[in-house]
Amino acid sequence: MARYYTMSIEANLFGDVCLLRKWGRIGTTGQSMVHHFGREEEAVQLFLDLLRQKRKRGYRPRALMPR
C-alpha cells in the first residue's frame, strides 16, 4: 500500500510555533494533526523524534523530480 507522511514546522498568526503532520494513502486526503509549542526547539525535537520513528518503519524521503 502506497502511503505518505509529511511534517513541517511553521509559525502561526499568534507567534506560536507549530508542527504540522499529514499522513494517509497516496491519492486520498488523509489525516492531519497540529502540535503547538511556545519554543521552536521543542518543535524541532519532536520533529526529529518522529523522523527517526518513521525511518525505522520504512518511510524514506521522496526523490526530487527532474525539471
N, CA, C and O atoms as a Maestro MAE file, in Angstrom:
{
 s_m_m2io_version
 :::
 2.0.0
}

f_m_ct {
 s_m_title
 :::
 protein
 m_atom[268] {
  # First column is atom index #
  i_m_mmod_type
  r_m_x_coord
  r_m_y_coord
  r_m_z_coord
  i_m_residue_number
  s_m_chain_name
  s_m_pdb_residue_name
  s_m_pdb_atom_name
  i_m_atomic_number
  :::
  1 25 0.852 -1.170 0.000 1 A "MET " " N  " 7
  2 3 0.000 0.000 0.000 1 A "MET " " CA " 6
  3 2 0.903 1.239 0.000 1 A "MET " " C  " 6
  4 15 1.798 1.355 0.837 1 A "MET " " O  " 8
  5 25 0.672 2.145 -0.919 2 A "ALA " " N  " 7
  6 3 1.469 3.369 -1.031 2 A "ALA " " CA " 6
  7 2 0.937 4.418 -0.060 2 A "ALA " " C  " 6
  8 15 -0.226 4.814 -0.127 2 A "ALA " " O  " 8
  9 25 1.804 4.858 0.837 3 A "ARG " " N  " 7
  10 3 1.421 5.837 1.853 3 A "ARG " " CA " 6
  11 2 2.342 7.048 1.800 3 A "ARG " " C  " 6
  12 15 3.442 6.993 1.252 3 A "ARG " " O  " 8
  13 25 1.865 8.138 2.383 4 A "TYR " " N  " 7
  14 3 2.709 9.324 2.516 4 A "TYR " " CA " 6
  15 2 2.664 9.817 3.952 4 A "TYR " " C  " 6
  16 15 1.727 9.526 4.695 4 A "TYR " " O  " 8
  17 25 3.702 10.574 4.336 5 A "TYR " " N  " 7
  18 3 3.780 11.172 5.656 5 A "TYR " " CA " 6
  19 2 4.582 12.451 5.499 5 A "TYR " " C  " 6
  20 15 5.735 12.406 5.069 5 A "TYR " " O  " 8
  21 25 3.996 13.589 5.840 6 A "THR " " N  " 7
  22 3 4.706 14.859 5.728 6 A "THR " " CA " 6
  23 2 4.707 15.575 7.063 6 A "THR " " C  " 6
  24 15 3.777 15.439 7.858 6 A "THR " " O  " 8
  25 25 5.761 16.339 7.299 7 A "MET " " N  " 7
  26 3 5.868 17.156 8.502 7 A "MET " " CA " 6
  27 2 6.476 18.494 8.118 7 A "MET " " C  " 6
  28 15 7.327 18.569 7.232 7 A "MET " " O  " 8
  29 25 6.033 19.551 8.792 8 A "SER " " N  " 7
  30 3 6.633 20.872 8.603 8 A "SER " " CA " 6
  31 2 6.497 21.666 9.891 8 A "SER " " C  " 6
  32 15 5.547 21.487 10.654 8 A "SER " " O  " 8
  33 25 7.456 22.538 10.115 9 A "ILE " " N  " 7
  34 3 7.429 23.432 11.271 9 A "ILE " " CA " 6
  35 2 7.146 24.823 10.740 9 A "ILE " " C  " 6
  36 15 7.850 25.325 9.865 9 A "ILE " " O  " 8
  37 25 6.097 25.442 11.286 10 A "GLU " " N  " 7
  38 3 5.659 26.757 10.819 10 A "GLU " " CA " 6
  39 2 5.229 27.603 12.012 10 A "GLU " " C  " 6
  40 15 4.912 27.080 13.080 10 A "GLU " " O  " 8
  41 25 5.224 28.914 11.810 11 A "ALA " " N  " 7
  42 3 4.714 29.836 12.831 11 A "ALA " " CA " 6
  43 2 3.262 30.165 12.499 11 A "ALA " " C  " 6
  44 15 2.896 30.284 11.330 11 A "ALA " " O  " 8
  45 25 2.433 30.312 13.544 12 A "ASN " " N  " 7
  46 3 1.045 30.711 13.290 12 A "ASN " " CA " 6
  47 2 0.902 32.220 13.494 12 A "ASN " " C  " 6
  48 15 1.884 32.895 13.805 12 A "ASN " " O  " 8
  49 25 -0.290 32.745 13.325 13 A "LEU " " N  " 7
  50 3 -0.520 34.187 13.421 13 A "LEU " " CA " 6
  51 2 -0.308 34.739 14.827 13 A "LEU " " C  " 6
  52 15 -0.134 35.946 14.996 13 A "LEU " " O  " 8
  53 25 -0.321 33.875 15.831 14 A "PHE " " N  " 7
  54 3 -0.194 34.318 17.216 14 A "PHE " " CA " 6
  55 2 1.235 34.214 17.735 14 A "PHE " " C  " 6
  56 15 1.484 34.467 18.914 14 A "PHE " " O  " 8
  57 25 2.178 33.845 16.868 15 A "GLY " " N  " 7
  58 3 3.573 33.765 17.261 15 A "GLY " " CA " 6
  59 2 3.987 32.420 17.813 15 A "GLY " " C  " 6
  60 15 5.154 32.236 18.159 15 A "GLY " " O  " 8
  61 25 3.071 31.476 17.907 16 A "ASP " " N  " 7
  62 3 3.421 30.133 18.363 16 A "ASP " " CA " 6
  63 2 4.077 29.371 17.228 16 A "ASP " " C  " 6
  64 15 3.860 29.667 16.052 16 A "ASP " " O  " 8
  65 25 4.882 28.388 17.595 17 A "VAL " " N  " 7
  66 3 5.497 27.507 16.612 17 A "VAL " " CA " 6
  67 2 4.656 26.239 16.549 17 A "VAL " " C  " 6
  68 15 4.285 25.688 17.585 17 A "VAL " " O  " 8
  69 25 4.355 25.777 15.345 18 A "CYS " " N  " 7
  70 3 3.511 24.598 15.161 18 A "CYS " " CA " 6
  71 2 4.234 23.546 14.333 18 A "CYS " " C  " 6
  72 15 4.944 23.861 13.378 18 A "CYS " " O  " 8
  73 25 4.039 22.294 14.717 19 A "LEU " " N  " 7
  74 3 4.492 21.162 13.922 19 A "LEU " " CA " 6
  75 2 3.258 20.588 13.255 19 A "LEU " " C  " 6
  76 15 2.352 20.107 13.936 19 A "LEU " " O  " 8
  77 25 3.211 20.632 11.930 20 A "LEU " " N  " 7
  78 3 2.078 20.110 11.167 20 A "LEU " " CA " 6
  79 2 2.445 18.739 10.635 20 A "LEU " " C  " 6
  80 15 3.496 18.566 10.019 20 A "LEU " " O  " 8
  81 25 1.573 17.759 10.873 21 A "ARG " " N  " 7
  82 3 1.779 16.399 10.392 21 A "ARG " " CA " 6
  83 2 0.599 16.002 9.531 21 A "ARG " " C  " 6
  84 15 -0.552 16.235 9.900 21 A "ARG " " O  " 8
  85 25 0.880 15.399 8.376 22 A "LYS " " N  " 7
  86 3 -0.169 14.895 7.481 22 A "LYS " " CA " 6
  87 2 0.242 13.513 7.022 22 A "LYS " " C  " 6
  88 15 1.413 13.270 6.733 22 A "LYS " " O  " 8
  89 25 -0.743 12.586 6.954 23 A "TRP " " N  " 7
  90 3 -0.427 11.230 6.537 23 A "TRP " " CA " 6
  91 2 -1.651 10.563 5.944 23 A "TRP " " C  " 6
  92 15 -2.781 11.003 6.155 23 A "TRP " " O  " 8
  93 25 -1.408 9.486 5.191 24 A "GLY " " N  " 7
  94 3 -2.505 8.725 4.610 24 A "GLY " " CA " 6
  95 2 -2.054 7.952 3.393 24 A "GLY " " C  " 6
  96 15 -0.860 7.838 3.116 24 A "GLY " " O  " 8
  97 25 -3.016 7.426 2.676 25 A "ARG " " N  " 7
  98 3 -2.730 6.712 1.436 25 A "ARG " " CA " 6
  99 2 -2.577 7.713 0.304 25 A "ARG " " C  " 6
  100 15 -3.291 8.714 0.252 25 A "ARG " " O  " 8
  101 25 -1.654 7.446 -0.594 26 A "ILE " " N  " 7
  102 3 -1.447 8.332 -1.730 26 A "ILE " " CA " 6
  103 2 -2.730 8.370 -2.549 26 A "ILE " " C  " 6
  104 15 -3.323 7.333 -2.846 26 A "ILE " " O  " 8
  105 25 -3.148 9.574 -2.908 27 A "GLY " " N  " 7
  106 3 -4.380 9.757 -3.672 27 A "GLY " " CA " 6
  107 2 -5.588 10.085 -2.815 27 A "GLY " " C  " 6
  108 15 -6.677 10.313 -3.340 27 A "GLY " " O  " 8
  109 25 -5.405 10.113 -1.474 28 A "THR " " N  " 7
  110 3 -6.511 10.451 -0.579 28 A "THR " " CA " 6
  111 2 -6.178 11.716 0.191 28 A "THR " " C  " 6
  112 15 -5.033 12.167 0.196 28 A "THR " " O  " 8
  113 25 -7.184 12.288 0.842 29 A "THR " " N  " 7
  114 3 -6.979 13.477 1.666 29 A "THR " " CA " 6
  115 2 -6.167 13.149 2.902 29 A "THR " " C  " 6
  116 15 -5.346 13.958 3.337 29 A "THR " " O  " 8
  117 25 -6.383 11.982 3.472 30 A "GLY " " N  " 7
  118 3 -5.631 11.562 4.649 30 A "GLY " " CA " 6
  119 2 -6.062 12.270 5.915 30 A "GLY " " C  " 6
  120 15 -7.166 12.808 6.001 30 A "GLY " " O  " 8
  121 25 -5.176 12.262 6.894 31 A "GLN " " N  " 7
  122 3 -5.447 12.868 8.189 31 A "GLN " " CA " 6
  123 2 -4.363 13.883 8.495 31 A "GLN " " C  " 6
  124 15 -3.312 13.899 7.854 31 A "GLN " " O  " 8
  125 25 -4.628 14.738 9.491 32 A "SER " " N  " 7
  126 3 -3.620 15.718 9.886 32 A "SER " " CA " 6
  127 2 -3.703 15.969 11.383 32 A "SER " " C  " 6
  128 15 -4.718 15.706 12.027 32 A "SER " " O  " 8
  129 25 -2.606 16.485 11.913 33 A "MET " " N  " 7
  130 3 -2.517 16.817 13.329 33 A "MET " " CA " 6
  131 2 -1.584 18.022 13.469 33 A "MET " " C  " 6
  132 15 -0.582 18.123 12.762 33 A "MET " " O  " 8
  133 25 -1.918 18.932 14.385 34 A "VAL " " N  " 7
  134 3 -1.095 20.113 14.621 34 A "VAL " " CA " 6
  135 2 -0.704 20.124 16.091 34 A "VAL " " C  " 6
  136 15 -1.556 19.998 16.971 34 A "VAL " " O  " 8
  137 25 0.602 20.276 16.353 35 A "HIS " " N  " 7
  138 3 1.128 20.405 17.712 35 A "HIS " " CA " 6
  139 2 1.594 21.852 17.887 35 A "HIS " " C  " 6
  140 15 2.307 22.377 17.031 35 A "HIS " " O  " 8
  141 25 1.201 22.496 18.980 36 A "HIS " " N  " 7
  142 3 1.572 23.888 19.252 36 A "HIS " " CA " 6
  143 2 2.660 23.923 20.323 36 A "HIS " " C  " 6
  144 15 2.602 23.192 21.313 36 A "HIS " " O  " 8
  145 25 3.658 24.791 20.105 37 A "PHE " " N  " 7
  146 3 4.769 24.917 21.038 37 A "PHE " " CA " 6
  147 2 5.053 26.393 21.290 37 A "PHE " " C  " 6
  148 15 4.794 27.241 20.437 37 A "PHE " " O  " 8
  149 25 5.582 26.686 22.460 38 A "GLY " " N  " 7
  150 3 5.997 28.046 22.777 38 A "GLY " " CA " 6
  151 2 7.391 28.350 22.264 38 A "GLY " " C  " 6
  152 15 7.732 29.506 22.016 38 A "GLY " " O  " 8
  153 25 8.203 27.297 22.103 39 A "ARG " " N  " 7
  154 3 9.592 27.475 21.653 39 A "ARG " " CA " 6
  155 2 9.867 26.586 20.441 39 A "ARG " " C  " 6
  156 15 9.376 25.460 20.362 39 A "ARG " " O  " 8
  157 25 10.644 27.096 19.516 40 A "GLU " " N  " 7
  158 3 10.965 26.355 18.302 40 A "GLU " " CA " 6
  159 2 11.770 25.091 18.607 40 A "GLU " " C  " 6
  160 15 11.620 24.085 17.913 40 A "GLU " " O  " 8
  161 25 12.618 25.127 19.630 41 A "GLU " " N  " 7
  162 3 13.442 23.971 19.976 41 A "GLU " " CA " 6
  163 2 12.595 22.750 20.314 41 A "GLU " " C  " 6
  164 15 12.967 21.624 19.982 41 A "GLU " " O  " 8
  165 25 11.460 22.967 20.973 42 A "GLU " " N  " 7
  166 3 10.572 21.864 21.322 42 A "GLU " " CA " 6
  167 2 9.966 21.237 20.066 42 A "GLU " " C  " 6
  168 15 9.843 20.015 19.973 42 A "GLU " " O  " 8
  169 25 9.591 22.072 19.109 43 A "ALA " " N  " 7
  170 3 9.026 21.571 17.857 43 A "ALA " " CA " 6
  171 2 10.067 20.781 17.074 43 A "ALA " " C  " 6
  172 15 9.759 19.735 16.504 43 A "ALA " " O  " 8
  173 25 11.303 21.282 17.048 44 A "VAL " " N  " 7
  174 3 12.378 20.592 16.332 44 A "VAL " " CA " 6
  175 2 12.660 19.243 16.979 44 A "VAL " " C  " 6
  176 15 12.894 18.261 16.276 44 A "VAL " " O  " 8
  177 25 12.642 19.180 18.301 45 A "GLN " " N  " 7
  178 3 12.901 17.913 18.997 45 A "GLN " " CA " 6
  179 2 11.841 16.865 18.646 45 A "GLN " " C  " 6
  180 15 12.184 15.717 18.361 45 A "GLN " " O  " 8
  181 25 10.565 17.242 18.665 46 A "LEU " " N  " 7
  182 3 9.507 16.305 18.295 46 A "LEU " " CA " 6
  183 2 9.634 15.906 16.826 46 A "LEU " " C  " 6
  184 15 9.447 14.739 16.483 46 A "LEU " " O  " 8
  185 25 9.949 16.868 15.958 47 A "PHE " " N  " 7
  186 3 10.151 16.580 14.538 47 A "PHE " " CA " 6
  187 2 11.215 15.509 14.354 47 A "PHE " " C  " 6
  188 15 11.002 14.546 13.617 47 A "PHE " " O  " 8
  189 25 12.361 15.665 15.017 48 A "LEU " " N  " 7
  190 3 13.455 14.699 14.878 48 A "LEU " " CA " 6
  191 2 13.088 13.342 15.460 48 A "LEU " " C  " 6
  192 15 13.450 12.311 14.892 48 A "LEU " " O  " 8
  193 25 12.375 13.323 16.587 49 A "ASP " " N  " 7
  194 3 11.929 12.053 17.180 49 A "ASP " " CA " 6
  195 2 10.988 11.310 16.230 49 A "ASP " " C  " 6
  196 15 11.138 10.106 16.021 49 A "ASP " " O  " 8
  197 25 10.021 12.025 15.658 50 A "LEU " " N  " 7
  198 3 9.086 11.410 14.720 50 A "LEU " " CA " 6
  199 2 9.800 10.955 13.451 50 A "LEU " " C  " 6
  200 15 9.470 9.909 12.893 50 A "LEU " " O  " 8
  201 25 10.767 11.730 12.999 51 A "LEU " " N  " 7
  202 3 11.529 11.360 11.812 51 A "LEU " " CA " 6
  203 2 12.253 10.036 12.025 51 A "LEU " " C  " 6
  204 15 12.236 9.170 11.150 51 A "LEU " " O  " 8
  205 25 12.887 9.876 13.182 52 A "ARG " " N  " 7
  206 3 13.565 8.603 13.498 52 A "ARG " " CA " 6
  207 2 12.576 7.448 13.527 52 A "ARG " " C  " 6
  208 15 12.869 6.375 12.998 52 A "ARG " " O  " 8
  209 25 11.409 7.647 14.137 53 A "GLN " " N  " 7
  210 3 10.401 6.589 14.203 53 A "GLN " " CA " 6
  211 2 9.920 6.184 12.813 53 A "GLN " " C  " 6
  212 15 9.797 4.996 12.517 53 A "GLN " " O  " 8
  213 25 9.652 7.156 11.977 54 A "LYS " " N  " 7
  214 3 9.132 6.863 10.638 54 A "LYS " " CA " 6
  215 2 10.191 6.187 9.772 54 A "LYS " " C  " 6
  216 15 9.867 5.300 8.982 54 A "LYS " " O  " 8
  217 25 11.445 6.593 9.909 55 A "ARG " " N  " 7
  218 3 12.519 5.944 9.141 55 A "ARG " " CA " 6
  219 2 12.660 4.478 9.550 55 A "ARG " " C  " 6
  220 15 12.925 3.626 8.702 55 A "ARG " " O  " 8
  221 25 12.486 4.176 10.832 56 A "LYS " " N  " 7
  222 3 12.546 2.788 11.289 56 A "LYS " " CA " 6
  223 2 11.420 1.955 10.670 56 A "LYS " " C  " 6
  224 15 11.588 0.757 10.438 56 A "LYS " " O  " 8
  225 25 10.273 2.589 10.402 57 A "ARG " " N  " 7
  226 3 9.124 1.877 9.828 57 A "ARG " " CA " 6
  227 2 9.176 1.795 8.310 57 A "ARG " " C  " 6
  228 15 8.264 1.258 7.682 57 A "ARG " " O  " 8
  229 25 10.252 2.333 7.713 58 A "GLY " " N  " 7
  230 3 10.416 2.192 6.276 58 A "GLY " " CA " 6
  231 2 10.119 3.421 5.443 58 A "GLY " " C  " 6
  232 15 10.297 3.382 4.226 58 A "GLY " " O  " 8
  233 25 9.672 4.515 6.051 59 A "TYR " " N  " 7
  234 3 9.431 5.738 5.295 59 A "TYR " " CA " 6
  235 2 10.771 6.326 4.876 59 A "TYR " " C  " 6
  236 15 11.722 6.328 5.658 59 A "TYR " " O  " 8
  237 25 10.849 6.821 3.658 60 A "ARG " " N  " 7
  238 3 12.058 7.420 3.120 60 A "ARG " " CA " 6
  239 2 11.700 8.739 2.449 60 A "ARG " " C  " 6
  240 15 10.569 8.928 2.000 60 A "ARG " " O  " 8
  241 25 12.681 9.662 2.380 61 A "PRO " " N  " 7
  242 3 12.415 10.929 1.667 61 A "PRO " " CA " 6
  243 2 12.110 10.650 0.201 61 A "PRO " " C  " 6
  244 15 12.684 9.747 -0.408 61 A "PRO " " O  " 8
  245 25 11.215 11.425 -0.342 62 A "ARG " " N  " 7
  246 3 10.859 11.278 -1.746 62 A "ARG " " CA " 6
  247 2 11.977 11.864 -2.590 62 A "ARG " " C  " 6
  248 15 12.515 12.921 -2.259 62 A "ARG " " O  " 8
  249 25 12.328 11.200 -3.663 63 A "ALA " " N  " 7
  250 3 13.337 11.715 -4.584 63 A "ALA " " CA " 6
  251 2 12.775 12.935 -5.307 63 A "ALA " " C  " 6
  252 15 11.594 12.970 -5.652 63 A "ALA " " O  " 8
  253 25 13.610 13.913 -5.528 64 A "LEU " " N  " 7
  254 3 13.170 15.110 -6.244 64 A "LEU " " CA " 6
  255 2 12.920 14.771 -7.706 64 A "LEU " " C  " 6
  256 15 13.652 13.994 -8.318 64 A "LEU " " O  " 8
  257 25 11.879 15.368 -8.242 65 A "MET " " N  " 7
  258 3 11.530 15.147 -9.638 65 A "MET " " CA " 6
  259 2 12.426 16.027 -10.515 65 A "MET " " C  " 6
  260 15 12.625 17.198 -10.192 65 A "MET " " O  " 8
  261 25 12.971 15.494 -11.619 66 A "PRO " " N  " 7
  262 3 13.772 16.340 -12.510 66 A "PRO " " CA " 6
  263 2 12.908 17.390 -13.178 66 A "PRO " " C  " 6
  264 15 11.733 17.156 -13.461 66 A "PRO " " O  " 8
  265 25 13.503 18.557 -13.428 67 A "ARG " " N  " 7
  266 3 12.739 19.661 -14.030 67 A "ARG " " CA " 6
  267 2 12.681 19.559 -15.496 67 A "ARG " " C  " 6
  268 15 12.077 20.409 -16.150 67 A "ARG " " O  " 8
  :::
 }
 m_bond[267] {
  # First column is bond index #
  i_m_from
  i_m_to
  i_m_order
  :::
  1 1 2 1
  2 2 3 1
  3 3 4 2
  4 3 5 1
  5 5 6 1
  6 6 7 1
  7 7 8 2
  8 7 9 1
  9 9 10 1
  10 10 11 1
  11 11 12 2
  12 11 13 1
  13 13 14 1
  14 14 15 1
  15 15 16 2
  16 15 17 1
  17 17 18 1
  18 18 19 1
  19 19 20 2
  20 19 21 1
  21 21 22 1
  22 22 23 1
  23 23 24 2
  24 23 25 1
  25 25 26 1
  26 26 27 1
  27 27 28 2
  28 27 29 1
  29 29 30 1
  30 30 31 1
  31 31 32 2
  32 31 33 1
  33 33 34 1
  34 34 35 1
  35 35 36 2
  36 35 37 1
  37 37 38 1
  38 38 39 1
  39 39 40 2
  40 39 41 1
  41 41 42 1
  42 42 43 1
  43 43 44 2
  44 43 45 1
  45 45 46 1
  46 46 47 1
  47 47 48 2
  48 47 49 1
  49 49 50 1
  50 50 51 1
  51 51 52 2
  52 51 53 1
  53 53 54 1
  54 54 55 1
  55 55 56 2
  56 55 57 1
  57 57 58 1
  58 58 59 1
  59 59 60 2
  60 59 61 1
  61 61 62 1
  62 62 63 1
  63 63 64 2
  64 63 65 1
  65 65 66 1
  66 66 67 1
  67 67 68 2
  68 67 69 1
  69 69 70 1
  70 70 71 1
  71 71 72 2
  72 71 73 1
  73 73 74 1
  74 74 75 1
  75 75 76 2
  76 75 77 1
  77 77 78 1
  78 78 79 1
  79 79 80 2
  80 79 81 1
  81 81 82 1
  82 82 83 1
  83 83 84 2
  84 83 85 1
  85 85 86 1
  86 86 87 1
  87 87 88 2
  88 87 89 1
  89 89 90 1
  90 90 91 1
  91 91 92 2
  92 91 93 1
  93 93 94 1
  94 94 95 1
  95 95 96 2
  96 95 97 1
  97 97 98 1
  98 98 99 1
  99 99 100 2
  100 99 101 1
  101 101 102 1
  102 102 103 1
  103 103 104 2
  104 103 105 1
  105 105 106 1
  106 106 107 1
  107 107 108 2
  108 107 109 1
  109 109 110 1
  110 110 111 1
  111 111 112 2
  112 111 113 1
  113 113 114 1
  114 114 115 1
  115 115 116 2
  116 115 117 1
  117 117 118 1
  118 118 119 1
  119 119 120 2
  120 119 121 1
  121 121 122 1
  122 122 123 1
  123 123 124 2
  124 123 125 1
  125 125 126 1
  126 126 127 1
  127 127 128 2
  128 127 129 1
  129 129 130 1
  130 130 131 1
  131 131 132 2
  132 131 133 1
  133 133 134 1
  134 134 135 1
  135 135 136 2
  136 135 137 1
  137 137 138 1
  138 138 139 1
  139 139 140 2
  140 139 141 1
  141 141 142 1
  142 142 143 1
  143 143 144 2
  144 143 145 1
  145 145 146 1
  146 146 147 1
  147 147 148 2
  148 147 149 1
  149 149 150 1
  150 150 151 1
  151 151 152 2
  152 151 153 1
  153 153 154 1
  154 154 155 1
  155 155 156 2
  156 155 157 1
  157 157 158 1
  158 158 159 1
  159 159 160 2
  160 159 161 1
  161 161 162 1
  162 162 163 1
  163 163 164 2
  164 163 165 1
  165 165 166 1
  166 166 167 1
  167 167 168 2
  168 167 169 1
  169 169 170 1
  170 170 171 1
  171 171 172 2
  172 171 173 1
  173 173 174 1
  174 174 175 1
  175 175 176 2
  176 175 177 1
  177 177 178 1
  178 178 179 1
  179 179 180 2
  180 179 181 1
  181 181 182 1
  182 182 183 1
  183 183 184 2
  184 183 185 1
  185 185 186 1
  186 186 187 1
  187 187 188 2
  188 187 189 1
  189 189 190 1
  190 190 191 1
  191 191 192 2
  192 191 193 1
  193 193 194 1
  194 194 195 1
  195 195 196 2
  196 195 197 1
  197 197 198 1
  198 198 199 1
  199 199 200 2
  200 199 201 1
  201 201 202 1
  202 202 203 1
  203 203 204 2
  204 203 205 1
  205 205 206 1
  206 206 207 1
  207 207 208 2
  208 207 209 1
  209 209 210 1
  210 210 211 1
  211 211 212 2
  212 211 213 1
  213 213 214 1
  214 214 215 1
  215 215 216 2
  216 215 217 1
  217 217 218 1
  218 218 219 1
  219 219 220 2
  220 219 221 1
  221 221 222 1
  222 222 223 1
  223 223 224 2
  224 223 225 1
  225 225 226 1
  226 226 227 1
  227 227 228 2
  228 227 229 1
  229 229 230 1
  230 230 231 1
  231 231 232 2
  232 231 233 1
  233 233 234 1
  234 234 235 1
  235 235 236 2
  236 235 237 1
  237 237 238 1
  238 238 239 1
  239 239 240 2
  240 239 241 1
  241 241 242 1
  242 242 243 1
  243 243 244 2
  244 243 245 1
  245 245 246 1
  246 246 247 1
  247 247 248 2
  248 247 249 1
  249 249 250 1
  250 250 251 1
  251 251 252 2
  252 251 253 1
  253 253 254 1
  254 254 255 1
  255 255 256 2
  256 255 257 1
  257 257 258 1
  258 258 259 1
  259 259 260 2
  260 259 261 1
  261 261 262 1
  262 262 263 1
  263 263 264 2
  264 263 265 1
  265 265 266 1
  266 266 267 1
  267 267 268 2
  :::
 }
}
